[in-house]
Amino acid sequence: MTSYSFFLSYIPFIAEGALWTICLVGGGIGLGFIIGIPVALGQVYGGRTLRYVIEPYLWFFRGVPLLVQLFLFYWGLLPSIGFKLDPLETSILVLGLRSGAYQSQIFRSAMESVEKGQFLAAMSIGMSRGQAMLYIILPQALRISIPGWANEYAIMLKDSAICFSLGVMEILTRARYTAIATGMALLPYLFAGIFFILLTNLGTGILNTAYKRLRIPGSIGV
């Protein structure tokens, strides 16, 4: 009973890690969005040269394990060019770059699902290419992309646990410290799993609700 009481005192410590996890996921998703939109536009509407430039970025961040990317940026690439970010900043940067590669494919698919006739119609009434993309294509593509975002959120949330390798004080890192301090492995990691399940269901639930309200009648997947 003394051991269990000792563990209970650590529950707020583990729960506080949820704030760090939310910071990782929010920062990564946000940065990925900023990167993913122009990359998708370049793939769909850019020329062959631009697509050749984009391809290595997609190949690297979709093909190399996240743990390798974290170590490469934190211990190798950033210090070699004179930057030294802390573990949290490095993790958000890497998660964002990685998410940008995946989100670009979500956006690309959504853009390609919008009828090309709409783009041509916008051009025929005097809109520039940029205006047609901004006012016609993107608003529809973003709404179509919401289910893909829900999947990306769930994946990002699970990937954020790997950031414990850099010492980021997220949920898994705190569960590990609690297991070491209490000598109990089951309960700390069980509580960590419960927190991840709650955060996953909360985030995907919000996005799915948003999709039901914003979905385009008659579009693909509706």
N, C-alpha and C positions, 0 to 999 in steps of 0.2 A: 504493500500500500504506500510505503514511503517513496518507492521508486516511481509509482504512478503519479503521486502528488508532485514529485520533482519534475516529471515530464509535463504535467499540466501547466506548470509555471512557464514552460517554454512555448506554449501554444501562441501567445501574442507575438513572440519572436519570429515564429514561422509565418504567422499571418502577415506580419509587416513586410515579409518578402513579396507578398502579392503586389504591393505598391511598386517595387522594383521590376517585377515581371510585367505589370501594366505599362510601366515606362519603357521597357524594352520592346514590347509588342506595339504600343502606340507610336513610338519613335520609328521603329522599323517599318511598320505599315505606312506611316506618313511619308517617310523618305522614299519608300518603294513606289508610292503613288506619284510623287513628284518626278521620279525617274521613269516610271512605267508608261505614263501618258506619251511623252515625246518619243520614247523608243518604239511604242506601238504605232504612232503616227508615221515614224520613219520607215517602219516595215511595210505598212499598208500603202502609204502615199509617197514615200521617198523613192529615189532612184536606185539603181543597182549598186552604185558606189557607196551610198549611205547604208544600204543593207549589208554590204561587205564589212563596213566599219562596225556595225552593231553586232554582227554574228560572233566575234571573239568574246565580247562581253557576255552574251547569253551563254555561250559554250562554257566559259569559266565558272560563272556563278550558278549555273544549273548542273554542271558536271563534277565540280570539286566538292568533297564533303565539307560541311559547315565548320567542323572542328579544325580542319586544315586551313580554311580561310581565316578563322579567328587567330590561329597561331601565326599565320603568314603576315597578317596585317599588324598584330600587336607586337610581335617579336622581330619581324623582319622588314616589311615594306615601309611602314610609317616611320620607324626610327631611322631607316636608311636615307630618307628624304628630309630628315630634320624635324619630324613631328612626333610628339609623344603624348598620345591621348590616354586617358585613364581607362580602366577596363569597361566601365559602363559606356563611355563615349565610343570606344572601339567596337563594342558589341552592337550598339545601335547602328553605327556606320555599316558594319558588315551585314547585319540583318537587313538593313535598308537596301543595300546594293543587291543582295541576294533576292529580296522580295521584289525589287524593281524588275529583275529578269523574269520572274514568274508572273507578276502583275501585267507586264507588257504583253504576255501571251493571252491573258484574260481579256485585256482591252483590245488586242488585235482581233481575237475571235469575235468580240462584240461588234467592233467596227465593220468587220466583213459581213456580219449578219444584217446590217442595215442595208436596205436596197440601194444599189448604186444609182438608180434612177433619181433618188432624192438629191444626191450630190450634183448630178447633171442638171436637175431642175433648178437648184440653187444658183448654179453657175449661169444658167440661161436667163435668170431674172436680174443679173448684174452683180451677184455676190462674187467676191474673190475666193480663191481656194481656202485661204485662212478663215474667212467669214463662214464659209460653208461648213468647214470642220468644226468651228467654234459654236455656231448657232444651230446647226442641223444634225451633224453626225455625233459629236461628243455627248450632248444631252441624252440622246437615245442610248448610246453605247454605255454610258455610265450606269444607267438604270438596268440595262441588260446584264451588266457585270456584277451586280450585287450578290447573286448566289456564288459566283466565283470568289468574291471577296470573303464570303463566309467561310469557304474552304481554306482560303489563304490565311485568314485569321486563326483558324484552328491549327493549321500547320505551323504558323509563326509562333503560336503559344507553346507548342511542344518543342520547337527548335530553340526557344529562349532558354530552356533548361540546360542546353549545352554550354551556355555562357558561364556556368559555374566553373568551367575549366580555367577561366581568367580571374576567378574570384569575385564575380559580381554577386552581390548579396541578395539574389532572388530566392524563390521558394526552395528549390532543390539544395542550394548552398546552405541555407539555414537549417533545412531538415538534416543535412549531413552533419553540421556542427552540433545540432541537438542530439543526434544519435551518438556522436562521440562523447558528448558531455554526460549523457544519461546512461550510456551503455545499453540502450534499447534501440534496436534497428526497426522493428516492425511498425510501431506507432508513429514515429516521425515521418517515415516515408509513406505510410498510409494517409496521414493528414496532408502531406504534400500532394498525393494523388487526388484527394478530395478537393483541395483548393484548385487544382488544375481542371478537374471536371466542372466545378462550379463556374470558373472563369470561361471555360469553353462554351458551356450551355448559355451563359449570360450573353456573351458576345455574339454567338451565332443566332441566338433568339432575337436579339435586337436587329441584326441585319436581315433575318428572314421576315420579321415584321415590317421593316422598311421596304423590303422588296414587294410584299403583298400590297402595300399602299401605293408604291410608285411604279409598279410594273406596267408595261405597255400592252394593252389588250391586243391579242392577235400576234404578238411577237413570239419568237422561238422560245420554247420552254414554258409558255403560259397555257 
